[in-house]
Amino acid sequence: MNVLVIHGPNLNALGTREPQTYGTRSLAEIDAAIAAEAATLGAAVRCVQHNSEGAIVDELHAARGVFDAVILNPGAYTHYAYAIRDAIAAAGLPTVEVHLSNVAGREDFRHVSVVAAVCRGTIAGFGERSYLLALRALVAAPAGGPQAAAN
């Protein structure tokens, strides 16, 4: 299985940005943990980070036919980026939305995800483990599932 991991805006500042919320690990350290987990699962990953919505849309468009699945942390775009939502749907790849923090337990504006409806599922609140759990879920059930059937 070949998985694209997309980190959204401000995640390049991990390790120093609000460590009480996002932890002290850098994005490079998280990417290394994802790669190590992928290796143990017999999967391959490519990790990218973009601060701009258009670059994330471009990654999703380019993923079709190259990757088997996507793990996406859309950051703040989660709550209003309909272009990313539409790109996930257009790519047609099993996608898991991830968040380091428990967005449902934070500010009210973070409670709504416009991308969730086109994702296989959402994993949030487990820090960097959210990515690892998403990877495990995709490797265990790469196609189908209730959300895939609903799309």
Secondary structure, 3 states (H helix, E strand, C coil): CEEEEEECCCHHHCCCCCHHHHCCCCHHHHHHHHHHHHHHHCCEEEEEECCCHHHHHHHHHHHCCCCCEEEEECHHHHHCCHHHHHHHHHHCCCEEEEECCCHHHCCHHHHCCCCHHHCCEEEECCCCHHHHHHHHHHHHCCCCCHHHHHC
